[in-house]
């Protein structure tokens, strides 16, 4: 009987842990939010975006908005019609398809002169993460060690339960 309860515990734990890892809410700009003069290119560099994740834009809607644009509009800091802008100040964009995605602010010169734009590549749900850049090797080691610690903890719990 004890063995079957351990198996159920282990199976339940794995399902719960895998569901947590399936989707990520990426807060654009982290604590800075969606604002002017922030390096969004650098912000995207250590992140992996997958189908099923969400982009969360937090900003002052009297000063900013969000447009999802194509590559040409992105390069030119051009925008679709104003009624296509997201403008609640707390916009969530689900990443439903893989590929390149471009986002800009359409207010004033925020895109062209104030760096309020970024591009990401969305990977399929099950795609392996790209290799981390050399500057984030320490983060990669810590993340890997966390996985080992979680696995060891579950194994020990199963043995002594």
N, C-alpha and C positions, 0 to 999 in steps of 0.2 A: 504494500500500500504506500509506503514512504517513497519508493522509487517512482511510482506513477505521479505522486504529487510534485516530486522534483521535476519530472519531465514537463508537467503542465506549467509549473512556475517558469521553467526555462523557456518553453515555447511562448508563453505569454510575454515574458520579458523581451524576447527577440522581436515579436510582433510590435510591441510598444516602442522599442528603440528604433526599429526600422521605419515606423510611421513618423516618428519625430524627425528623422533624417530625410524624409521625402521632399519636403517643401521648406523654403526659407523665405522670410520676409526681409528684403533688403531695404533698409531705411536709407534713402538716397542722401548722401552727405553725412551719414551717421548723426552725431549730436548737432552738427551745423545745419542740417536740413538742406533744403533747396534754396540757395541764396547766391548772391553775386560774389565774385572774387574767391571762389573755392576751386581747388584743382580736382575736378571730377574724373579726369583721365587717371590721375594717381589713385583716386578712391576706388576705381573699378579694377585696378591691376591685380589685387590679391583676392578678388572675389570670383566665384564660379556661379554663373547664372544658368539655371536649368528650366526646362518646361515644367510648369507647376509652381514655380516660385512666384513671388510678387515683388514689384517695385513699389515702395511707399514713399510718396512725396509729401513732406511737411514744409509748409511755407506760409508767409503772410500773403493772403490772396488779394490784398489791395495793391501789392507791389509786384507779384509774380504770377505766372501761369505755367502750364506744361503742354507742350505739343509733342505728339509722336509724329515724326517726319521720316522721309526717305533720305538716302545718302546725299542726293543733290541739294535738297532743301537744307540739310544739315551743313554742308560745305558753304553754302551761300548765306546761311542764317536767314532763310526765307521761311514764311509760315503759311499754312492753309488759312482758310477763313476763320475769323475770331470765334465764331460759334463752334468750332472744332476744338477749341482749347479746353483743357481741364483746368478748373479754377476754384475748387472748393477750399484749397489750403491743406487738405488731407486726402490726396488722391491715391488710390491703390490701382496699379496696373498689373493684372495677371499676365504672366508670360506663358502664352498658350501654344506658341509655335517656336521652333528652333530657327536660328539664323541671326543676322545682324539687326539691331534695333537702335534707333537714333531718337534722342530726346533733347528739346531745347526750350528755353523760356522765350516767349514772344513779346515781352514788355520792353520798351525803350531799346537800348543798345545792349541789353543784358547778354544776348547770345554772342554777338560779334566782338564786343569790347570788354565784357565782364566775365567771360568764360563760363557762362551758365548753359552748358551743353555737354552731352556725353554720348558715347556709343558703346554698346555691349554686344557680345556674341552669346546667344542663348543655345545651350547644348541640349540634346535629348535627355529625357529623364534618367536613363540608365547609362549614359555615356560616362567614361572615366574622366576624372578631373584632369586638366592639363597639368604638366609638371610645374611646380612652383618656381618662380624666378629665384635666382641665387640669394637675393636679399631677404627672402622670406624662408630660408632654410630652417631657422630656429623655430618659426611658427609651425612648419611642417613636422619637425621632430616632436614638438609638444603635442600636436594633434595626434600623431601616430602613437605616442606614449599614452595619451588619454584612452585611445581605443584598446591598447594592451591592458591598461589598468581596469577598464570596464569589463573586459573579457575575463581577466583573472579573478575579479571580484565575483562575477557570476559563477565561475567554476568553483571557487571556494565555498560560496553559499550553497551550491548544489551538493558538494561533498559533505559539509557539516550540517546541512538542514535535516 
